[in-house]
Amino acid sequence: MPTAAPTGAGIGELKAALLHVLRETPAPRDAGKPRLAVDRAFTLKGHGSVVTGTLAGGRLTVGAEVLV
């Protein structure tokens, strides 16, 4: 889809097309077993190990117990 960031040409049409695709895309299946694909891991002084990633296959809620 042609767009031009400096002039904004086509941006509205691009947003509309993306919104249409998102509305038509089915929600991911919730298998009830959250999985976290690790994107990166590092250590912060005073905090310990930190892991970031992409959550798939379920939900996590505030206060939920997690076994790693």
Predicted model as a PDB file, atoms N, CA, C, CB and O in Angstrom, pLDDT in the B-factor column:
MODEL        1                                                                  
ATOM      1  N   MET A   1       0.853  -1.157   0.000  1.00 89.00           N  
ATOM      2  CA  MET A   1       0.000   0.000   0.000  1.00 89.00           C  
ATOM      3  C   MET A   1       0.910   1.234   0.000  1.00 89.00           C  
ATOM      4  CB  MET A   1      -0.977  -0.010   1.227  1.00 89.00           C  
ATOM      5  O   MET A   1       1.704   1.405   0.925  1.00 89.00           O  
ATOM      6  N   PRO A   2       0.811   2.089  -1.010  1.00 94.00           N  
ATOM      7  CA  PRO A   2       1.691   3.255  -1.080  1.00 94.00           C  
ATOM      8  C   PRO A   2       1.392   4.277   0.025  1.00 94.00           C  
ATOM      9  CB  PRO A   2       1.559   3.920  -2.444  1.00 94.00           C  
ATOM     10  O   PRO A   2       0.241   4.634   0.274  1.00 94.00           O  
ATOM     11  N   THR A   3       2.449   4.726   0.666  1.00 96.00           N  
ATOM     12  CA  THR A   3       2.349   5.766   1.688  1.00 96.00           C  
ATOM     13  C   THR A   3       3.554   6.693   1.579  1.00 96.00           C  
ATOM     14  CB  THR A   3       2.261   5.144   3.113  1.00 96.00           C  
ATOM     15  O   THR A   3       4.562   6.352   0.960  1.00 96.00           O  
ATOM     16  N   ALA A   4       3.434   7.864   2.185  1.00 96.00           N  
ATOM     17  CA  ALA A   4       4.559   8.805   2.230  1.00 96.00           C  
ATOM     18  C   ALA A   4       4.538   9.457   3.612  1.00 96.00           C  
ATOM     19  CB  ALA A   4       4.469   9.894   1.069  1.00 96.00           C  
ATOM     20  O   ALA A   4       3.703  10.319   3.890  1.00 96.00           O  
ATOM     21  N   ALA A   5       5.458   9.039   4.467  1.00 93.00           N  
ATOM     22  CA  ALA A   5       5.504   9.568   5.831  1.00 93.00           C  
ATOM     23  C   ALA A   5       5.705  11.082   5.863  1.00 93.00           C  
ATOM     24  CB  ALA A   5       6.615   8.890   6.609  1.00 93.00           C  
ATOM     25  O   ALA A   5       5.057  11.746   6.671  1.00 93.00           O  
ATOM     26  N   PRO A   6       6.570  11.663   5.026  1.00 95.00           N  
ATOM     27  CA  PRO A   6       6.777  13.111   5.110  1.00 95.00           C  
ATOM     28  C   PRO A   6       5.512  13.930   4.825  1.00 95.00           C  
ATOM     29  CB  PRO A   6       7.859  13.517   4.145  1.00 95.00           C  
ATOM     30  O   PRO A   6       5.307  14.993   5.412  1.00 95.00           O  
ATOM     31  N   THR A   7       4.664  13.421   3.914  1.00 96.00           N  
ATOM     32  CA  THR A   7       3.454  14.175   3.556  1.00 96.00           C  
ATOM     33  C   THR A   7       2.201  13.608   4.208  1.00 96.00           C  
ATOM     34  CB  THR A   7       3.276  14.189   2.050  1.00 96.00           C  
ATOM     35  O   THR A   7       1.167  14.275   4.255  1.00 96.00           O  
ATOM     36  N   GLY A   8       2.290  12.362   4.719  1.00 95.00           N  
ATOM     37  CA  GLY A   8       1.118  11.719   5.316  1.00 95.00           C  
ATOM     38  C   GLY A   8       0.214  11.072   4.285  1.00 95.00           C  
ATOM     39  O   GLY A   8      -0.835  10.531   4.635  1.00 95.00           O  
ATOM     40  N   ALA A   9       0.601  11.119   3.030  1.00 97.00           N  
ATOM     41  CA  ALA A   9      -0.219  10.524   1.968  1.00 97.00           C  
ATOM     42  C   ALA A   9      -0.363   9.023   2.195  1.00 97.00           C  
ATOM     43  CB  ALA A   9       0.400  10.800   0.574  1.00 97.00           C  
ATOM     44  O   ALA A   9       0.622   8.318   2.415  1.00 97.00           O  
ATOM     45  N   GLY A  10      -1.590   8.552   2.140  1.00 97.00           N  
ATOM     46  CA  GLY A  10      -1.879   7.125   2.252  1.00 97.00           C  
ATOM     47  C   GLY A  10      -1.919   6.586   3.667  1.00 97.00           C  
ATOM     48  O   GLY A  10      -2.251   5.416   3.862  1.00 97.00           O  
ATOM     49  N   ILE A  11      -1.591   7.402   4.665  1.00 97.00           N  
ATOM     50  CA  ILE A  11      -1.550   6.910   6.048  1.00 97.00           C  
ATOM     51  C   ILE A  11      -2.950   6.533   6.532  1.00 97.00           C  
ATOM     52  CB  ILE A  11      -0.935   7.974   6.981  1.00 97.00           C  
ATOM     53  O   ILE A  11      -3.124   5.503   7.185  1.00 97.00           O  
ATOM     54  N   GLY A  12      -3.938   7.353   6.219  1.00 96.00           N  
ATOM     55  CA  GLY A  12      -5.318   7.038   6.615  1.00 96.00           C  
ATOM     56  C   GLY A  12      -5.790   5.730   6.029  1.00 96.00           C  
ATOM     57  O   GLY A  12      -6.421   4.924   6.713  1.00 96.00           O  
ATOM     58  N   GLU A  13      -5.484   5.515   4.759  1.00 97.00           N  
ATOM     59  CA  GLU A  13      -5.878   4.272   4.094  1.00 97.00           C  
ATOM     60  C   GLU A  13      -5.150   3.071   4.705  1.00 97.00           C  
ATOM     61  CB  GLU A  13      -5.589   4.356   2.582  1.00 97.00           C  
ATOM     62  O   GLU A  13      -5.732   1.998   4.864  1.00 97.00           O  
ATOM     63  N   LEU A  14      -3.876   3.263   5.043  1.00 97.00           N  
ATOM     64  CA  LEU A  14      -3.112   2.187   5.669  1.00 97.00           C  
ATOM     65  C   LEU A  14      -3.710   1.827   7.025  1.00 97.00           C  
ATOM     66  CB  LEU A  14      -1.635   2.593   5.827  1.00 97.00           C  
ATOM     67  O   LEU A  14      -3.876   0.646   7.331  1.00 97.00           O  
ATOM     68  N   LYS A  15      -4.032   2.821   7.834  1.00 97.00           N  
ATOM     69  CA  LYS A  15      -4.649   2.573   9.139  1.00 97.00           C  
ATOM     70  C   LYS A  15      -5.963   1.826   8.984  1.00 97.00           C  
ATOM     71  CB  LYS A  15      -4.878   3.890   9.885  1.00 97.00           C  
ATOM     72  O   LYS A  15      -6.234   0.883   9.728  1.00 97.00           O  
ATOM     73  N   ALA A  16      -6.780   2.239   8.025  1.00 97.00           N  
ATOM     74  CA  ALA A  16      -8.069   1.572   7.796  1.00 97.00           C  
ATOM     75  C   ALA A  16      -7.870   0.122   7.377  1.00 97.00           C  
ATOM     76  CB  ALA A  16      -8.877   2.319   6.726  1.00 97.00           C  
ATOM     77  O   ALA A  16      -8.594  -0.762   7.834  1.00 97.00           O  
ATOM     78  N   ALA A  17      -6.893  -0.127   6.513  1.00 97.00           N  
ATOM     79  CA  ALA A  17      -6.627  -1.499   6.059  1.00 97.00           C  
ATOM     80  C   ALA A  17      -6.141  -2.364   7.210  1.00 97.00           C  
ATOM     81  CB  ALA A  17      -5.589  -1.503   4.924  1.00 97.00           C  
ATOM     82  O   ALA A  17      -6.569  -3.511   7.344  1.00 97.00           O  
ATOM     83  N   LEU A  18      -5.246  -1.829   8.048  1.00 96.00           N  
ATOM     84  CA  LEU A  18      -4.753  -2.593   9.195  1.00 96.00           C  
ATOM     85  C   LEU A  18      -5.877  -2.892  10.179  1.00 96.00           C  
ATOM     86  CB  LEU A  18      -3.627  -1.832   9.901  1.00 96.00           C  
ATOM     87  O   LEU A  18      -5.964  -4.001  10.707  1.00 96.00           O  
ATOM     88  N   LEU A  19      -6.729  -1.915  10.424  1.00 97.00           N  
ATOM     89  CA  LEU A  19      -7.861  -2.121  11.328  1.00 97.00           C  
ATOM     90  C   LEU A  19      -8.782  -3.211  10.799  1.00 97.00           C  
ATOM     91  CB  LEU A  19      -8.643  -0.814  11.520  1.00 97.00           C  
ATOM     92  O   LEU A  19      -9.269  -4.041  11.566  1.00 97.00           O  
ATOM     93  N   HIS A  20      -9.021  -3.212   9.500  1.00 97.00           N  
ATOM     94  CA  HIS A  20      -9.866  -4.244   8.885  1.00 97.00           C  
ATOM     95  C   HIS A  20      -9.259  -5.634   9.084  1.00 97.00           C  
ATOM     96  CB  HIS A  20     -10.057  -3.958   7.379  1.00 97.00           C  
ATOM     97  O   HIS A  20      -9.964  -6.574   9.450  1.00 97.00           O  
ATOM     98  N   VAL A  21      -7.959  -5.762   8.844  1.00 96.00           N  
ATOM     99  CA  VAL A  21      -7.289  -7.055   9.012  1.00 96.00           C  
ATOM    100  C   VAL A  21      -7.360  -7.504  10.469  1.00 96.00           C  
ATOM    101  CB  VAL A  21      -5.816  -6.970   8.548  1.00 96.00           C  
ATOM    102  O   VAL A  21      -7.627  -8.674  10.744  1.00 96.00           O  
ATOM    103  N   LEU A  22      -7.123  -6.581  11.406  1.00 94.00           N  
ATOM    104  CA  LEU A  22      -7.174  -6.937  12.826  1.00 94.00           C  
ATOM    105  C   LEU A  22      -8.561  -7.396  13.243  1.00 94.00           C  
ATOM    106  CB  LEU A  22      -6.746  -5.754  13.681  1.00 94.00           C  
ATOM    107  O   LEU A  22      -8.696  -8.335  14.027  1.00 94.00           O  
ATOM    108  N   ARG A  23      -9.590  -6.742  12.724  1.00 95.00           N  
ATOM    109  CA  ARG A  23     -10.966  -7.130  13.072  1.00 95.00           C  
ATOM    110  C   ARG A  23     -11.327  -8.496  12.514  1.00 95.00           C  
ATOM    111  CB  ARG A  23     -11.955  -6.091  12.557  1.00 95.00           C  
ATOM    112  O   ARG A  23     -12.128  -9.219  13.106  1.00 95.00           O  
ATOM    113  N   GLU A  24     -10.740  -8.855  11.374  1.00 95.00           N  
ATOM    114  CA  GLU A  24     -11.053 -10.127  10.725  1.00 95.00           C  
ATOM    115  C   GLU A  24     -10.180 -11.281  11.230  1.00 95.00           C  
ATOM    116  CB  GLU A  24     -10.893  -9.988   9.226  1.00 95.00           C  
ATOM    117  O   GLU A  24     -10.486 -12.443  10.962  1.00 95.00           O  
ATOM    118  N   THR A  25      -9.118 -10.981  11.945  1.00 93.00           N  
ATOM    119  CA  THR A  25      -8.212 -12.014  12.429  1.00 93.00           C  
ATOM    120  C   THR A  25      -8.761 -12.631  13.703  1.00 93.00           C  
ATOM    121  CB  THR A  25      -6.809 -11.439  12.672  1.00 93.00           C  
ATOM    122  O   THR A  25      -9.052 -11.906  14.654  1.00 93.00           O  
ATOM    123  N   PRO A  26      -8.912 -13.949  13.750  1.00 91.00           N  
ATOM    124  CA  PRO A  26      -9.437 -14.574  14.969  1.00 91.00           C  
ATOM    125  C   PRO A  26      -8.463 -14.413  16.141  1.00 91.00           C  
ATOM    126  CB  PRO A  26      -9.720 -16.066  14.722  1.00 91.00           C  
ATOM    127  O   PRO A  26      -7.248 -14.343  15.955  1.00 91.00           O  
ATOM    128  N   ALA A  27      -9.022 -14.357  17.336  1.00 82.00           N  
ATOM    129  CA  ALA A  27      -8.194 -14.258  18.540  1.00 82.00           C  
ATOM    130  C   ALA A  27      -7.362 -15.527  18.680  1.00 82.00           C  
ATOM    131  CB  ALA A  27      -9.072 -14.032  19.808  1.00 82.00           C  
ATOM    132  O   ALA A  27      -7.812 -16.606  18.292  1.00 82.00           O  
ATOM    133  N   PRO A  28      -6.158 -15.413  19.227  1.00 77.00           N  
ATOM    134  CA  PRO A  28      -5.351 -16.612  19.426  1.00 77.00           C  
ATOM    135  C   PRO A  28      -6.037 -17.581  20.398  1.00 77.00           C  
ATOM    136  CB  PRO A  28      -3.954 -16.232  19.947  1.00 77.00           C  
ATOM    137  O   PRO A  28      -6.753 -17.159  21.306  1.00 77.00           O  
ATOM    138  N   ARG A  29      -5.814 -18.853  20.200  1.00 77.00           N  
ATOM    139  CA  ARG A  29      -6.407 -19.884  21.047  1.00 77.00           C  
ATOM    140  C   ARG A  29      -5.804 -19.807  22.444  1.00 77.00           C  
ATOM    141  CB  ARG A  29      -6.194 -21.293  20.438  1.00 77.00           C  
ATOM    142  O   ARG A  29      -4.585 -19.716  22.594  1.00 77.00           O  
ATOM    143  N   ASP A  30      -6.647 -19.844  23.454  1.00 76.00           N  
ATOM    144  CA  ASP A  30      -6.195 -19.854  24.841  1.00 76.00           C  
ATOM    145  C   ASP A  30      -6.176 -21.299  25.320  1.00 76.00           C  
ATOM    146  CB  ASP A  30      -7.115 -18.967  25.752  1.00 76.00           C  
ATOM    147  O   ASP A  30      -7.222 -21.870  25.630  1.00 76.00           O  
ATOM    148  N   ALA A  31      -4.985 -21.890  25.379  1.00 76.00           N  
ATOM    149  CA  ALA A  31      -4.845 -23.284  25.794  1.00 76.00           C  
ATOM    150  C   ALA A  31      -4.892 -23.425  27.309  1.00 76.00           C  
ATOM    151  CB  ALA A  31      -3.544 -23.866  25.260  1.00 76.00           C  
ATOM    152  O   ALA A  31      -4.842 -24.539  27.831  1.00 76.00           O  
ATOM    153  N   GLY A  32      -4.988 -22.297  28.020  1.00 77.00           N  
ATOM    154  CA  GLY A  32      -5.054 -22.347  29.473  1.00 77.00           C  
ATOM    155  C   GLY A  32      -3.708 -22.574  30.138  1.00 77.00           C  
ATOM    156  O   GLY A  32      -3.628 -22.684  31.361  1.00 77.00           O  
ATOM    157  N   LYS A  33      -2.668 -22.645  29.354  1.00 82.00           N  
ATOM    158  CA  LYS A  33      -1.318 -22.850  29.885  1.00 82.00           C  
ATOM    159  C   LYS A  33      -0.420 -21.750  29.335  1.00 82.00           C  
ATOM    160  CB  LYS A  33      -0.762 -24.272  29.513  1.00 82.00           C  
ATOM    161  O   LYS A  33       0.127 -21.885  28.240  1.00 82.00           O  
ATOM    162  N   PRO A  34      -0.265 -20.667  30.084  1.00 85.00           N  
ATOM    163  CA  PRO A  34       0.565 -19.575  29.579  1.00 85.00           C  
ATOM    164  C   PRO A  34       1.995 -20.030  29.304  1.00 85.00           C  
ATOM    165  CB  PRO A  34       0.571 -18.422  30.571  1.00 85.00           C  
ATOM    166  O   PRO A  34       2.594 -20.768  30.087  1.00 85.00           O  
ATOM    167  N   ARG A  35       2.521 -19.574  28.185  1.00 85.00           N  
ATOM    168  CA  ARG A  35       3.908 -19.840  27.822  1.00 85.00           C  
ATOM    169  C   ARG A  35       4.557 -18.509  27.498  1.00 85.00           C  
ATOM    170  CB  ARG A  35       4.013 -20.836  26.614  1.00 85.00           C  
ATOM    171  O   ARG A  35       3.928 -17.639  26.894  1.00 85.00           O  
ATOM    172  N   LEU A  36       5.798 -18.345  27.891  1.00 84.00           N  
ATOM    173  CA  LEU A  36       6.525 -17.120  27.615  1.00 84.00           C  
ATOM    174  C   LEU A  36       7.750 -17.462  26.788  1.00 84.00           C  
ATOM    175  CB  LEU A  36       6.920 -16.392  28.925  1.00 84.00           C  
ATOM    176  O   LEU A  36       8.693 -18.078  27.287  1.00 84.00           O  
ATOM    177  N   ALA A  37       7.736 -17.063  25.522  1.00 89.00           N  
ATOM    178  CA  ALA A  37       8.916 -17.229  24.679  1.00 89.00           C  
ATOM    179  C   ALA A  37       9.894 -16.128  25.081  1.00 89.00           C  
ATOM    180  CB  ALA A  37       8.555 -17.161  23.132  1.00 89.00           C  
ATOM    181  O   ALA A  37       9.591 -14.945  24.928  1.00 89.00           O  
ATOM    182  N   VAL A  38      11.041 -16.501  25.584  1.00 93.00           N  
ATOM    183  CA  VAL A  38      12.003 -15.533  26.115  1.00 93.00           C  
ATOM    184  C   VAL A  38      12.658 -14.764  24.965  1.00 93.00           C  
ATOM    185  CB  VAL A  38      13.082 -16.246  26.977  1.00 93.00           C  
ATOM    186  O   VAL A  38      13.265 -15.347  24.066  1.00 93.00           O  
ATOM    187  N   ASP A  39      12.518 -13.441  25.022  1.00 95.00           N  
ATOM    188  CA  ASP A  39      13.153 -12.570  24.032  1.00 95.00           C  
ATOM    189  C   ASP A  39      14.528 -12.128  24.506  1.00 95.00           C  
ATOM    190  CB  ASP A  39      12.274 -11.345  23.749  1.00 95.00           C  
ATOM    191  O   ASP A  39      15.461 -12.029  23.710  1.00 95.00           O  
ATOM    192  N   ARG A  40      14.657 -11.862  25.810  1.00 96.00           N  
ATOM    193  CA  ARG A  40      15.948 -11.487  26.363  1.00 96.00           C  
ATOM    194  C   ARG A  40      15.939 -11.700  27.868  1.00 96.00           C  
ATOM    195  CB  ARG A  40      16.289 -10.024  26.021  1.00 96.00           C  
ATOM    196  O   ARG A  40      14.882 -11.715  28.499  1.00 96.00           O  
ATOM    197  N   ALA A  41      17.117 -11.861  28.429  1.00 95.00           N  
ATOM    198  CA  ALA A  41      17.283 -12.038  29.870  1.00 95.00           C  
ATOM    199  C   ALA A  41      18.536 -11.278  30.293  1.00 95.00           C  
ATOM    200  CB  ALA A  41      17.382 -13.560  30.258  1.00 95.00           C  
ATOM    201  O   ALA A  41      19.540 -11.275  29.580  1.00 95.00           O  
ATOM    202  N   PHE A  42      18.470 -10.635  31.453  1.00 96.00           N  
ATOM    203  CA  PHE A  42      19.604  -9.872  31.947  1.00 96.00           C  
ATOM    204  C   PHE A  42      19.494  -9.738  33.452  1.00 96.00           C  
ATOM    205  CB  PHE A  42      19.677  -8.484  31.276  1.00 96.00           C  
ATOM    206  O   PHE A  42      18.469 -10.095  34.034  1.00 96.00           O  
ATOM    207  N   THR A  43      20.524  -9.236  34.082  1.00 96.00           N  
ATOM    208  CA  THR A  43      20.550  -9.054  35.531  1.00 96.00           C  
ATOM    209  C   THR A  43      20.654  -7.571  35.848  1.00 96.00           C  
ATOM    210  CB  THR A  43      21.728  -9.837  36.172  1.00 96.00           C  
ATOM    211  O   THR A  43      21.464  -6.854  35.260  1.00 96.00           O  
ATOM    212  N   LEU A  44      19.824  -7.118  36.785  1.00 94.00           N  
ATOM    213  CA  LEU A  44      19.877  -5.740  37.259  1.00 94.00           C  
ATOM    214  C   LEU A  44      20.354  -5.751  38.703  1.00 94.00           C  
ATOM    215  CB  LEU A  44      18.486  -5.039  37.132  1.00 94.00           C  
ATOM    216  O   LEU A  44      19.784  -6.441  39.548  1.00 94.00           O  
ATOM    217  N   LYS A  45      21.384  -4.998  38.976  1.00 94.00           N  
ATOM    218  CA  LYS A  45      21.909  -4.918  40.324  1.00 94.00           C  
ATOM    219  C   LYS A  45      20.804  -4.473  41.277  1.00 94.00           C  
ATOM    220  CB  LYS A  45      23.110  -3.954  40.387  1.00 94.00           C  
ATOM    221  O   LYS A  45      20.120  -3.477  41.043  1.00 94.00           O  
ATOM    222  N   GLY A  46      20.650  -5.231  42.349  1.00 93.00           N  
ATOM    223  CA  GLY A  46      19.627  -4.923  43.336  1.00 93.00           C  
ATOM    224  C   GLY A  46      18.269  -5.525  43.042  1.00 93.00           C  
ATOM    225  O   GLY A  46      17.379  -5.493  43.892  1.00 93.00           O  
ATOM    226  N   HIS A  47      18.094  -6.083  41.832  1.00 92.00           N  
ATOM    227  CA  HIS A  47      16.811  -6.686  41.455  1.00 92.00           C  
ATOM    228  C   HIS A  47      16.950  -8.157  41.081  1.00 92.00           C  
ATOM    229  CB  HIS A  47      16.198  -5.924  40.294  1.00 92.00           C  
ATOM    230  O   HIS A  47      16.012  -8.934  41.255  1.00 92.00           O  
ATOM    231  N   GLY A  48      18.100  -8.537  40.575  1.00 94.00           N  
ATOM    232  CA  GLY A  48      18.314  -9.924  40.171  1.00 94.00           C  
ATOM    233  C   GLY A  48      18.020 -10.134  38.700  1.00 94.00           C  
ATOM    234  O   GLY A  48      18.144  -9.217  37.888  1.00 94.00           O  
ATOM    235  N   SER A  49      17.630 -11.349  38.371  1.00 93.00           N  
ATOM    236  CA  SER A  49      17.390 -11.718  36.973  1.00 93.00           C  
ATOM    237  C   SER A  49      16.082 -11.134  36.468  1.00 93.00           C  
ATOM    238  CB  SER A  49      17.376 -13.239  36.814  1.00 93.00           C  
ATOM    239  O   SER A  49      15.074 -11.129  37.175  1.00 93.00           O  
ATOM    240  N   VAL A  50      16.110 -10.645  35.245  1.00 93.00           N  
ATOM    241  CA  VAL A  50      14.926 -10.098  34.586  1.00 93.00           C  
ATOM    242  C   VAL A  50      14.784 -10.812  33.250  1.00 93.00           C  
ATOM    243  CB  VAL A  50      15.032  -8.533  34.395  1.00 93.00           C  
ATOM    244  O   VAL A  50      15.749 -10.939  32.496  1.00 93.00           O  
ATOM    245  N   VAL A  51      13.572 -11.278  32.964  1.00 91.00           N  
ATOM    246  CA  VAL A  51      13.301 -11.955  31.698  1.00 91.00           C  
ATOM    247  C   VAL A  51      12.156 -11.235  31.015  1.00 91.00           C  
ATOM    248  CB  VAL A  51      12.965 -13.466  31.914  1.00 91.00           C  
ATOM    249  O   VAL A  51      11.142 -10.936  31.646  1.00 91.00           O  
ATOM    250  N   THR A  52      12.310 -10.955  29.732  1.00 93.00           N  
ATOM    251  CA  THR A  52      11.214 -10.379  28.954  1.00 93.00           C  
ATOM    252  C   THR A  52      10.905 -11.323  27.815  1.00 93.00           C  
ATOM    253  CB  THR A  52      11.568  -8.954  28.422  1.00 93.00           C  
ATOM    254  O   THR A  52      11.773 -12.064  27.354  1.00 93.00           O  
ATOM    255  N   GLY A  53       9.648 -11.293  27.359  1.00 91.00           N  
ATOM    256  CA  GLY A  53       9.292 -12.182  26.273  1.00 91.00           C  
ATOM    257  C   GLY A  53       7.901 -11.933  25.755  1.00 91.00           C  
ATOM    258  O   GLY A  53       7.263 -10.931  26.081  1.00 91.00           O  
ATOM    259  N   THR A  54       7.441 -12.858  24.944  1.00 89.00           N  
ATOM    260  CA  THR A  54       6.137 -12.780  24.316  1.00 89.00           C  
ATOM    261  C   THR A  54       5.249 -13.863  24.912  1.00 89.00           C  
ATOM    262  CB  THR A  54       6.246 -12.928  22.774  1.00 89.00           C  
ATOM    263  O   THR A  54       5.540 -15.053  24.795  1.00 89.00           O  
ATOM    264  N   LEU A  55       4.163 -13.439  25.554  1.00 85.00           N  
ATOM    265  CA  LEU A  55       3.240 -14.373  26.205  1.00 85.00           C  
ATOM    266  C   LEU A  55       2.331 -15.017  25.164  1.00 85.00           C  
ATOM    267  CB  LEU A  55       2.397 -13.650  27.286  1.00 85.00           C  
ATOM    268  O   LEU A  55       1.751 -14.328  24.326  1.00 85.00           O  
ATOM    269  N   ALA A  56       2.209 -16.339  25.222  1.00 82.00           N  
ATOM    270  CA  ALA A  56       1.342 -17.059  24.286  1.00 82.00           C  
ATOM    271  C   ALA A  56       0.646 -18.198  25.018  1.00 82.00           C  
ATOM    272  CB  ALA A  56       2.153 -17.603  23.076  1.00 82.00           C  
ATOM    273  O   ALA A  56       1.157 -18.710  26.014  1.00 82.00           O  
ATOM    274  N   GLY A  57      -0.498 -18.582  24.531  1.00 79.00           N  
ATOM    275  CA  GLY A  57      -1.172 -19.774  24.996  1.00 79.00           C  
ATOM    276  C   GLY A  57      -1.982 -19.646  26.269  1.00 79.00           C  
ATOM    277  O   GLY A  57      -2.502 -20.652  26.751  1.00 79.00           O  
ATOM    278  N   GLY A  58      -2.111 -18.483  26.826  1.00 81.00           N  
ATOM    279  CA  GLY A  58      -2.889 -18.339  28.044  1.00 81.00           C  
ATOM    280  C   GLY A  58      -2.803 -16.938  28.591  1.00 81.00           C  
ATOM    281  O   GLY A  58      -2.351 -16.017  27.911  1.00 81.00           O  
ATOM    282  N   ARG A  59      -3.249 -16.780  29.847  1.00 80.00           N  
ATOM    283  CA  ARG A  59      -3.257 -15.465  30.474  1.00 80.00           C  
ATOM    284  C   ARG A  59      -2.560 -15.526  31.817  1.00 80.00           C  
ATOM    285  CB  ARG A  59      -4.690 -14.947  30.638  1.00 80.00           C  
ATOM    286  O   ARG A  59      -2.560 -16.549  32.501  1.00 80.00           O  
ATOM    287  N   LEU A  60      -1.969 -14.405  32.171  1.00 82.00           N  
ATOM    288  CA  LEU A  60      -1.439 -14.229  33.513  1.00 82.00           C  
ATOM    289  C   LEU A  60      -2.181 -13.068  34.139  1.00 82.00           C  
ATOM    290  CB  LEU A  60       0.106 -13.983  33.502  1.00 82.00           C  
ATOM    291  O   LEU A  60      -2.505 -12.093  33.461  1.00 82.00           O  
ATOM    292  N   THR A  61      -2.450 -13.166  35.428  1.00 86.00           N  
ATOM    293  CA  THR A  61      -3.144 -12.094  36.122  1.00 86.00           C  
ATOM    294  C   THR A  61      -2.287 -11.623  37.282  1.00 86.00           C  
ATOM    295  CB  THR A  61      -4.537 -12.555  36.615  1.00 86.00           C  
ATOM    296  O   THR A  61      -1.396 -12.337  37.742  1.00 86.00           O  
ATOM    297  N   VAL A  62      -2.563 -10.417  37.749  1.00 92.00           N  
ATOM    298  CA  VAL A  62      -1.842  -9.873  38.899  1.00 92.00           C  
ATOM    299  C   VAL A  62      -2.068 -10.801  40.088  1.00 92.00           C  
ATOM    300  CB  VAL A  62      -2.310  -8.412  39.228  1.00 92.00           C  
ATOM    301  O   VAL A  62      -3.201 -11.168  40.400  1.00 92.00           O  
ATOM    302  N   GLY A  63      -0.985 -11.171  40.739  1.00 91.00           N  
ATOM    303  CA  GLY A  63      -1.069 -12.041  41.899  1.00 91.00           C  
ATOM    304  C   GLY A  63      -1.017 -13.524  41.589  1.00 91.00           C  
ATOM    305  O   GLY A  63      -0.993 -14.344  42.506  1.00 91.00           O  
ATOM    306  N   ALA A  64      -1.000 -13.888  40.299  1.00 86.00           N  
ATOM    307  CA  ALA A  64      -0.946 -15.296  39.937  1.00 86.00           C  
ATOM    308  C   ALA A  64       0.411 -15.878  40.326  1.00 86.00           C  
ATOM    309  CB  ALA A  64      -1.208 -15.483  38.427  1.00 86.00           C  
ATOM    310  O   ALA A  64       1.438 -15.207  40.220  1.00 86.00           O  
ATOM    311  N   GLU A  65       0.404 -17.132  40.778  1.00 85.00           N  
ATOM    312  CA  GLU A  65       1.645 -17.813  41.079  1.00 85.00           C  
ATOM    313  C   GLU A  65       2.203 -18.423  39.801  1.00 85.00           C  
ATOM    314  CB  GLU A  65       1.434 -18.892  42.161  1.00 85.00           C  
ATOM    315  O   GLU A  65       1.470 -19.029  39.019  1.00 85.00           O  
ATOM    316  N   VAL A  66       3.510 -18.257  39.595  1.00 82.00           N  
ATOM    317  CA  VAL A  66       4.146 -18.741  38.377  1.00 82.00           C  
ATOM    318  C   VAL A  66       5.337 -19.605  38.778  1.00 82.00           C  
ATOM    319  CB  VAL A  66       4.589 -17.556  37.453  1.00 82.00           C  
ATOM    320  O   VAL A  66       6.138 -19.217  39.629  1.00 82.00           O  
ATOM    321  N   LEU A  67       5.446 -20.775  38.160  1.00 79.00           N  
ATOM    322  CA  LEU A  67       6.586 -21.655  38.375  1.00 79.00           C  
ATOM    323  C   LEU A  67       7.475 -21.562  37.151  1.00 79.00           C  
ATOM    324  CB  LEU A  67       6.137 -23.130  38.640  1.00 79.00           C  
ATOM    325  O   LEU A  67       7.022 -21.790  36.029  1.00 79.00           O  
ATOM    326  N   VAL A  68       8.749 -21.224  37.365  1.00 75.00           N  
ATOM    327  CA  VAL A  68       9.677 -21.073  36.240  1.00 75.00           C  
ATOM    328  C   VAL A  68      10.713 -22.173  36.327  1.00 75.00           C  
ATOM    329  CB  VAL A  68      10.358 -19.667  36.240  1.00 75.00           C  
ATOM    330  O   VAL A  68      11.605 -22.250  35.481  1.00 75.00           O  
TER     331      VAL A  68                                                      
ENDMDL                                                                          
END                                                                             
